[in-house]
Amino acid sequence: MYKVTDNQAAGIARKKKELERQLGELLGTSRQIELLQVESFADPIDQVVSNADREIASRRLDSEARWIHDIEAALDKMRSGSYGECESCEEPIGPRRLDAIPWARLCVACQSALEQQGSEHAVMFDQAA
């Protein structure tokens, strides 16, 4: 763990407050599970539209759930004192990255390596198919 300056601590406190606000908003809006109810329609076009709406709602709720998890993890790190530390290389995550993505778990270099690794796997999978 690296030493946090007073200026960095003030920035973390501001980020914490903003993350808590965002988390409250997400928890309030992600309760829209009723959008996933299955309905039967006599008209096939209405059924297709309903299925498409349900799929969109499902993807949005899934995305919000991941975002909630990431924000909660960032808040836990703030409480434990490990906020801003890369989970991979344990080096500090750059302040500009944390300003842009306060819940970032990886520094830019480690995130880029992870994405590159993922795209290589995708290429290998596509070639195998």
Protein Blocks (a to p, Z undefined) as FASTA:
>chain_A
ZZddfklmmmmmmmmmmmmmmmmmmmmmmmmmmlmpccddfblklmmmmmmmmmmmmmmm
mmmmmmmmmmmmmmmmmmnopgoiafklopacdfklmmmmmmbcbdfklmmmmmmmmmmm
mmmmmmmZZ
